[in-house]
């Protein structure tokens, strides 16, 4: 048993809660946006698209991205408050076997700019398309998780010619078409201003891991916590993402999505 130090475990909210929320992958992973015209793409001084990654300017913000592997492109879109490191250490490597995997930090997260809100999911979908433009990618498969799945849906509706296959994980169309997670799960989305960032991430760990796993492998959870802490969102940026996630509603426009979908099973998170 590892001796990794951690804050006391939070009160248990029921056995189904932890396993139920793959969608809240690392504590704060969900969604964003509403509507804005397509973003213009330009390069700032020192910004050069690279095969390995870097920064590009989309509209008025700078986005951080990384590219792994070679082959047909696959765009990864992360969820609420998450950034590239929240994809973990196994998935990107496996996906990059025979594919060119593009991961990036949404506005308001990680190493991308964190401008003042409000944000919208549509705006973030246009950010993703702006990134593709800057990288010279005409069409790509898209994998969006949680809030990233909302961005992917909006992207498919607004820019259908840019998406091949649409992969949605642990996400929701928002609005009346969504199925809400239990209140004890939704509570993990709220900022804990009474805790340090490290303590808050540990407090939210049951949203992404069964308690039995947390007890048996605290060193793995701590590694994930440290990855999230490496490039934290500001409170204002996180709250702007959270507001956009909660405002998202594409239920009436789902018929506009023509991309062949594949959905991974998970409990609804909206």
C-alpha positions in Angstrom: 0.0 0.0 0.0 1.4 3.4 -1.0 2.1 6.0 1.7 1.1 8.8 -0.6 -0.3 11.7 1.5 -3.8 12.9 0.8 -6.6 14.8 2.4 -9.3 12.7 4.2 -11.7 11.0 1.9 -15.0 13.0 1.3 -18.2 11.6 2.7 -19.5 8.8 0.5 -22.4 9.8 -1.7 -23.5 6.3 -2.6 -21.7 3.4 -4.3 -23.0 4.2 -7.8 -21.8 7.8 -7.8 -18.2 7.3 -8.5 -18.5 4.7 -11.2 -21.4 6.6 -12.6 -19.3 9.6 -13.5 -16.7 8.8 -16.0 -17.9 12.0 -17.5 -16.3 14.0 -14.7 -13.1 12.4 -15.6 -10.8 14.4 -13.3 -13.1 16.6 -11.3 -13.9 19.4 -13.6 -14.6 18.0 -17.1 -17.7 19.2 -18.9 -18.8 21.8 -21.4 -19.2 25.2 -22.9 -20.7 27.8 -25.3 -23.6 29.1 -27.4 -23.1 31.2 -30.6 -20.7 33.4 -32.5 -19.5 33.9 -36.1 -16.6 31.7 -37.3 -13.3 32.9 -35.8 -10.6 34.5 -38.0 -7.2 32.8 -37.8 -3.9 34.7 -37.6 -0.4 34.1 -36.4 1.1 36.1 -33.5 4.8 36.8 -33.4 6.6 33.6 -32.6 3.5 31.4 -33.3 4.3 28.8 -35.9 2.2 25.7 -36.5 4.4 22.7 -35.7 4.2 18.9 -36.2 4.8 18.5 -32.4 2.7 21.4 -31.0 2.8 24.9 -29.8 0.5 27.9 -29.9 -1.7 29.3 -32.7 -3.9 32.4 -32.6 -7.5 32.0 -33.4 -9.5 35.2 -33.5 -8.4 37.1 -30.4 -7.1 34.2 -28.3 -4.1 31.9 -28.4 -4.7 28.1 -28.2 -2.1 25.6 -27.1 -2.1 22.2 -28.9 0.0 19.1 -29.3 0.2 16.5 -32.1 1.1 12.9 -31.6 1.6 10.1 -34.2 1.1 10.1 -38.0 -1.8 9.2 -40.2 -5.5 10.2 -40.5 -6.3 13.1 -38.1 -8.3 12.7 -34.9 -9.1 15.8 -32.8 -9.5 15.4 -29.1 -11.7 17.9 -27.2 -11.4 17.9 -23.4 -14.2 18.7 -20.9 -14.9 21.3 -18.2 -11.8 22.7 -16.6 -9.6 20.1 -18.2 -6.5 20.4 -20.3 -4.2 18.1 -22.4 -2.7 16.3 -19.4 -6.2 15.3 -18.3 -6.3 12.8 -21.2 -3.8 10.7 -19.1 -0.8 8.7 -20.2 -2.3 5.7 -22.0 -5.1 6.9 -24.2 -3.2 9.5 -26.4 -0.4 7.0 -26.9 -2.8 4.2 -28.0 -4.8 6.5 -30.2 -1.7 7.8 -31.9 -0.8 4.3 -33.1 -1.5 4.8 -36.8 -3.2 8.2 -36.5 -2.3 11.8 -36.1 -3.9 12.8 -32.8 -4.4 16.5 -32.2 -5.1 17.6 -28.6 -5.6 21.1 -27.4 -6.6 23.2 -24.4 -10.0 25.0 -24.8 -10.2 28.7 -24.1 -10.2 29.2 -20.4 -8.1 26.1 -19.6 -4.6 24.9 -19.5 -2.0 26.7 -21.5 -4.5 28.4 -23.8 -5.6 31.9 -23.1 -8.2 32.4 -20.3 -10.0 35.5 -21.3 -12.9 37.0 -19.3 -16.3 35.5 -19.9 -18.9 35.0 -20.9 -18.1 32.0 -23.1 -20.3 29.9 -25.3 -20.2 26.3 -26.6 -20.6 27.6 -30.2 -17.6 30.0 -29.7 -15.5 27.1 -28.5 -16.6 25.0 -31.5 -15.4 27.8 -33.7 -12.1 27.8 -31.8 -11.6 24.2 -32.7 -12.3 24.8 -36.3 -9.9 27.8 -36.2 -7.2 25.5 -34.9 -7.9 23.1 -37.8 -7.6 26.0 -40.2 -4.3 27.1 -38.7 -2.9 23.5 -39.0 -4.1 23.1 -42.5 -6.5 20.2 -41.7 -9.6 20.2 -43.9 -11.5 17.3 -42.3 -11.0 15.2 -39.2 -12.6 12.6 -36.9 -13.5 14.2 -33.6 -13.6 12.7 -30.1 -15.2 14.9 -27.5 -15.6 14.0 -23.8 -18.2 15.5 -21.4 -18.2 19.3 -22.2 -15.9 18.5 -25.0 -18.7 16.3 -26.4 -21.0 19.3 -26.4 -18.4 21.3 -28.3 -18.1 18.4 -30.7 -21.9 18.3 -31.3 -21.9 22.1 -31.9 -19.0 21.7 -34.2 -20.8 19.0 -36.2 -23.9 21.2 -36.5 -22.1 24.4 -37.4 -19.3 22.9 -39.5 -20.5 19.6 -40.9 -18.0 19.6 -43.8 -15.0 19.5 -41.3 -16.0 16.3 -39.4 -15.6 12.7 -40.6 -16.7 10.5 -37.7 -18.1 11.9 -34.5 -17.2 10.2 -31.2 -19.0 11.3 -28.1 -18.1 10.2 -24.6 -20.1 10.9 -21.4 -21.8 13.9 -22.8 -25.3 15.5 -23.3 -27.3 17.6 -25.7 -28.2 19.9 -22.8 -31.6 21.4 -22.3 -34.8 19.4 -22.0 -33.3 16.5 -23.9 -30.7 15.9 -21.2 -30.9 13.5 -18.3 -29.5 15.1 -15.1 -27.0 13.4 -13.0 -27.8 13.0 -9.3 -27.3 16.1 -7.2 -24.4 14.5 -5.3 -22.6 14.1 -8.6 -23.4 17.6 -9.8 -22.0 19.0 -6.6 -18.5 18.1 -7.7 -18.8 20.8 -10.4 -19.1 23.6 -7.9 -15.8 25.4 -6.9 -14.7 24.7 -3.4 -13.4 28.0 -2.2 -12.9 26.7 1.3 -10.3 24.2 0.1 -6.9 24.5 -1.6 -6.7 23.3 -5.2 -5.0 20.1 -4.1 -7.6 19.4 -1.5 -10.5 20.3 -3.9 -9.1 17.9 -6.5 -8.9 15.1 -4.0 -12.4 15.9 -2.7 -13.7 15.5 -6.3 -11.8 12.2 -6.9 -14.9 10.0 -6.4 -16.4 11.7 -9.4 -13.8 9.9 -11.6 -12.7 6.9 -9.6 -14.5 4.2 -7.5 -13.7 4.7 -3.8 -12.1 1.3 -3.7 -9.6 2.3 -6.4 -8.8 5.5 -4.5 -8.1 3.6 -1.4 -6.0 1.0 -3.1 -4.0 3.3 -5.5 -3.7 6.8 -4.0 -0.4 7.3 -5.8 -2.2 7.0 -9.2 -4.9 9.5 -8.1 -2.2 11.9 -6.8 -0.4 11.7 -10.2 -3.7 12.7 -11.9 -4.2 15.5 -9.3 -0.7 16.8 -10.0 -1.3 16.8 -13.7 -4.4 18.8 -13.3 -2.6 21.3 -11.0 0.2 21.8 -13.5 -1.9 24.2 -15.6 -5.0 25.2 -13.6 -7.8 27.4 -14.8 -8.5 30.7 -13.0 -11.7 30.7 -11.0 -13.2 33.2 -13.4 -12.4 31.1 -16.4 -13.7 27.9 -14.8 -16.9 29.7 -13.9 -17.3 31.0 -17.4 -16.9 27.5 -18.8 -19.4 26.1 -16.2 -22.0 28.8 -17.1 -21.6 27.9 -20.8 -21.9 24.2 -20.1 -25.1 24.8 -18.2 -26.5 27.0 -20.9 -25.9 24.6 -23.8 -28.9 23.2 -25.6 -28.6 21.6 -29.0 -31.6 19.2 -28.5 -33.7 21.0 -31.2 -30.8 20.9 -33.7 -29.6 17.3 -33.3 -31.1 16.4 -36.7 -28.6 18.9 -38.2 -25.7 16.5 -37.2 -25.0 14.3 -40.2 -21.6 12.9 -39.1 -21.6 9.1 -38.5 -21.6 9.0 -34.7 -20.2 6.5 -32.1 -21.1 7.1 -28.5 -19.3 5.6 -25.5 -21.5 4.5 -22.6 -21.5 6.6 -19.5 -23.9 8.2 -17.0 -25.4 11.5 -18.2 -23.6 14.4 -16.6 -25.6 17.5 -17.3 
